[in-house]
């Protein structure tokens, strides 16, 4: 059931049977690889997304910065900010953007790496929203303001996911959020207890590797932490040897 104080978070991911979400270290999920041609394009990802939307009418999609910016790629240089920098370190939600946005493409960019000006407006009713930390440089926040790109700020070294989700719920009315994270974002959401359901597309691949990104890349469980306990809601065999698995997290 939807939460009273934060969005209900549904993780939608595709992975090999050993839980890998890319073909190797440093690769992004959309990077081409020779084995791509081994699998048929069945349109299953869209089918799953449409099914979730039919049931929940989600208002947000959460992405990691790695979805738009490769980890070791050089950063775009921005003009040095001159003025009262402190005034930048507050939430920025332009009224004209908020009034017309139906789906928030919520980009977790705690270090201020994504500087292309991408707004996600090619998606009808969609708009980008950055989640940033207080460690980002002032020139990055000034750039977002010049581009009319909204942001929520919280956390010292990393974006405050819990606080941001509360703001998304209370201020922007986001009741249901899809999580399309990379392994790092998924791992952070897992450890914070912020995943409520999972739709997993299991691909007929076995990739392996010590450093290849997985569904949830995060610190090991500590002695006072518990794994997410899942209840299987459905399992469907799909064209091309795929499995569509649907779980509910029972201990969030």
C-alpha positions as CSV (number, residue, x, y, z in Angstrom):
1,X,0.0,0.0,0.0
2,X,1.2,3.6,-0.6
3,X,3.1,5.2,2.2
4,X,1.7,8.2,4.2
5,X,5.0,10.1,4.3
6,X,7.0,9.1,1.2
7,X,6.4,7.7,-2.3
8,X,5.8,4.0,-2.7
9,X,8.9,2.8,-4.5
10,X,8.8,0.1,-7.1
11,X,12.1,-1.1,-8.5
12,X,12.0,-2.1,-12.1
13,X,15.2,-3.7,-13.4
14,X,16.6,-6.2,-15.9
15,X,19.4,-8.5,-15.0
16,X,21.2,-11.7,-16.0
17,X,20.5,-14.8,-13.9
18,X,23.5,-13.9,-11.7
19,X,22.1,-10.4,-11.1
20,X,24.4,-8.4,-13.4
21,X,22.9,-5.3,-14.9
22,X,25.8,-4.5,-17.3
23,X,28.3,-6.5,-19.3
24,X,31.4,-5.4,-17.5
25,X,33.0,-2.7,-15.3
26,X,32.7,0.8,-16.5
27,X,29.8,0.0,-18.9
28,X,26.4,1.6,-18.7
29,X,23.2,-0.3,-19.1
30,X,22.5,1.1,-22.6
31,X,26.1,0.4,-23.9
32,X,26.2,-1.9,-26.9
33,X,27.9,-5.3,-26.5
34,X,28.4,-8.1,-29.0
35,X,26.0,-10.3,-26.9
36,X,23.2,-7.8,-27.4
37,X,22.5,-9.5,-30.7
38,X,22.0,-12.8,-29.0
39,X,18.7,-11.7,-27.4
40,X,15.5,-10.8,-29.2
41,X,14.0,-7.4,-28.7
42,X,10.6,-8.4,-27.2
43,X,9.5,-5.1,-25.9
44,X,9.3,-6.6,-22.4
45,X,10.7,-3.5,-20.6
46,X,7.8,-1.3,-22.0
47,X,5.3,-4.0,-21.2
48,X,6.4,-4.1,-17.6
49,X,6.4,-0.3,-17.3
50,X,3.0,0.0,-18.8
51,X,1.7,-2.7,-16.4
52,X,3.0,-0.9,-13.4
53,X,1.6,2.4,-14.7
54,X,-1.8,0.9,-15.2
55,X,-1.9,-0.3,-11.6
56,X,-0.3,2.6,-9.9
57,X,-0.2,5.7,-12.2
58,X,3.3,6.6,-11.0
59,X,4.4,10.2,-10.8
60,X,8.2,9.8,-10.7
61,X,11.1,7.8,-12.0
62,X,14.3,7.7,-10.0
63,X,17.6,7.4,-11.9
64,X,21.3,7.4,-10.8
65,X,23.8,9.9,-12.2
66,X,25.4,7.0,-14.0
67,X,22.4,6.8,-16.3
68,X,23.5,10.1,-17.8
69,X,27.2,10.5,-17.0
70,X,29.9,7.9,-17.2
71,X,31.8,7.6,-13.9
72,X,35.2,8.7,-15.2
73,X,34.1,11.1,-17.9
74,X,35.4,14.6,-17.6
75,X,33.1,17.2,-16.1
76,X,31.9,20.1,-18.1
77,X,33.5,23.3,-16.8
78,X,31.1,25.9,-15.5
79,X,31.6,29.7,-14.9
80,X,32.8,30.5,-11.5
81,X,29.9,31.8,-9.4
82,X,30.2,35.3,-8.1
83,X,27.7,36.4,-5.4
84,X,26.0,35.0,-2.3
85,X,26.6,31.3,-2.7
86,X,24.6,30.5,0.4
87,X,21.4,31.6,-1.3
88,X,21.9,28.7,-3.8
89,X,22.0,26.0,-1.1
90,X,18.2,25.8,-0.8
91,X,15.6,23.8,-2.7
92,X,14.9,25.2,-6.2
93,X,11.4,24.5,-7.6
94,X,10.3,27.0,-10.3
95,X,6.6,27.5,-10.1
96,X,6.1,27.3,-13.9
97,X,7.9,23.9,-14.0
98,X,6.0,22.5,-11.0
99,X,2.6,23.6,-12.5
100,X,3.1,21.7,-15.7
101,X,5.0,18.5,-14.7
102,X,3.2,15.2,-14.4
103,X,6.2,12.9,-14.1
104,X,9.4,13.8,-12.3
105,X,12.5,12.2,-13.7
106,X,14.4,12.3,-10.4
107,X,18.2,12.2,-10.9
108,X,20.3,11.4,-7.9
109,X,23.4,13.5,-8.5
110,X,24.9,14.1,-5.1
111,X,28.3,15.2,-6.5
112,X,27.0,17.6,-9.2
113,X,28.3,15.6,-12.2
114,X,25.4,15.8,-14.7
115,X,25.8,19.2,-16.4
116,X,24.4,18.7,-19.9
117,X,21.2,20.6,-19.2
118,X,19.1,17.6,-20.0
119,X,15.5,18.1,-18.9
120,X,13.6,14.9,-20.0
121,X,11.0,17.0,-21.8
122,X,10.9,14.7,-24.7
123,X,8.6,12.6,-22.5
124,X,5.1,14.2,-22.5
125,X,4.5,15.8,-19.1
126,X,8.0,14.9,-17.9
127,X,10.7,17.0,-16.4
128,X,14.1,16.4,-14.7
129,X,14.6,17.0,-11.0
130,X,18.1,16.7,-9.5
131,X,18.7,15.4,-5.9
132,X,22.0,17.0,-4.7
133,X,24.0,17.3,-1.6
134,X,25.6,20.3,0.2
135,X,29.0,19.2,-1.1
136,X,28.2,20.3,-4.7
137,X,29.9,23.4,-6.0
138,X,28.0,26.7,-6.2
139,X,28.6,27.0,-9.9
140,X,26.7,23.7,-10.5
141,X,23.7,25.0,-8.6
142,X,23.8,28.3,-10.4
143,X,23.9,26.4,-13.7
144,X,20.8,24.4,-12.7
145,X,19.0,27.7,-11.9
146,X,19.9,29.3,-15.1
147,X,18.6,26.3,-17.0
148,X,15.4,26.2,-14.9
149,X,16.3,22.7,-13.7
150,X,14.7,22.0,-10.3
151,X,16.7,20.5,-7.5
152,X,16.2,19.4,-3.9
153,X,19.2,19.7,-1.6
154,X,20.0,17.6,1.4
155,X,22.8,15.5,2.9
156,X,26.5,16.5,3.3
157,X,28.5,14.2,1.1
158,X,25.7,12.3,-0.6
159,X,22.1,13.2,-1.5
160,X,19.7,12.5,1.4
161,X,17.4,10.0,-0.2
162,X,15.0,9.7,2.8
163,X,14.7,13.4,3.1
164,X,14.2,13.9,-0.7
165,X,11.5,11.3,-0.9
166,X,9.6,13.0,2.0
167,X,9.8,16.3,0.1
168,X,8.7,14.7,-3.2
169,X,5.7,13.4,-1.4
170,X,4.8,16.5,0.7
171,X,5.7,19.2,-1.8
172,X,5.2,17.7,-5.2
173,X,2.6,15.1,-4.5
174,X,4.6,12.1,-5.7
175,X,2.7,9.0,-4.4
176,X,4.4,6.3,-6.5
177,X,8.0,6.3,-7.8
178,X,9.7,3.9,-10.2
179,X,13.3,3.1,-9.4
180,X,15.5,2.6,-12.5
181,X,18.7,2.8,-10.6
182,X,22.2,1.5,-11.3
183,X,23.7,-0.8,-8.7
184,X,24.9,2.0,-6.5
185,X,21.6,3.8,-6.3
186,X,19.7,0.5,-5.8
187,X,22.1,-0.5,-3.1
188,X,21.6,2.8,-1.3
189,X,17.8,2.5,-1.5
190,X,18.0,-1.1,-0.3
191,X,20.1,-0.2,2.8
192,X,17.8,2.7,3.6
193,X,14.7,0.4,3.5
194,X,13.1,2.4,0.7
195,X,12.1,-0.3,-1.8
196,X,8.6,-1.6,-1.5
197,X,8.1,-3.8,-4.7
198,X,10.3,-5.2,-7.3
199,X,9.6,-6.1,-11.0
200,X,12.6,-8.0,-12.2
201,X,13.1,-9.0,-15.8
202,X,15.4,-12.0,-15.7
203,X,17.4,-12.3,-18.9
204,X,18.7,-15.7,-20.2
205,X,22.3,-14.7,-19.7
206,X,25.1,-15.6,-17.3
207,X,27.7,-12.9,-17.3
208,X,29.9,-13.2,-14.2
209,X,32.8,-11.0,-13.2
210,X,34.2,-9.6,-10.0
211,X,33.6,-5.9,-10.7
212,X,30.6,-6.1,-13.0
213,X,27.7,-4.0,-11.7
214,X,24.9,-5.9,-10.0
215,X,21.3,-5.2,-9.0
216,X,22.4,-3.7,-5.6
217,X,26.0,-2.7,-5.1
218,X,26.4,-1.5,-1.5
219,X,28.2,-2.3,1.8
220,X,27.8,-5.7,3.3
221,X,25.1,-6.3,5.9
222,X,26.1,-5.2,9.3
223,X,25.3,-7.2,12.4
224,X,22.2,-5.1,13.1
225,X,20.9,-5.1,9.5
226,X,18.6,-7.5,7.8
227,X,18.1,-8.4,4.1
228,X,15.0,-7.4,2.4
229,X,12.5,-10.2,2.7
230,X,10.4,-10.8,-0.5
231,X,7.0,-12.2,-1.2
232,X,6.6,-13.6,-4.7
233,X,3.5,-12.2,-6.2
234,X,3.9,-13.6,-9.8
235,X,6.3,-15.3,-12.1
236,X,5.7,-15.3,-15.8
237,X,7.7,-16.9,-18.6
238,X,8.1,-14.5,-21.5
239,X,9.0,-14.7,-25.2
240,X,12.7,-15.3,-25.8
241,X,13.4,-17.2,-22.5
242,X,12.9,-14.2,-20.2
243,X,11.2,-14.4,-16.8
244,X,9.1,-11.5,-15.4
245,X,9.3,-11.8,-11.6
246,X,7.2,-9.6,-9.3
247,X,7.9,-9.4,-5.6
248,X,6.7,-7.4,-2.6
249,X,9.2,-6.4,0.1
250,X,7.5,-7.4,3.3
251,X,9.8,-5.8,5.9
252,X,10.0,-2.1,4.9
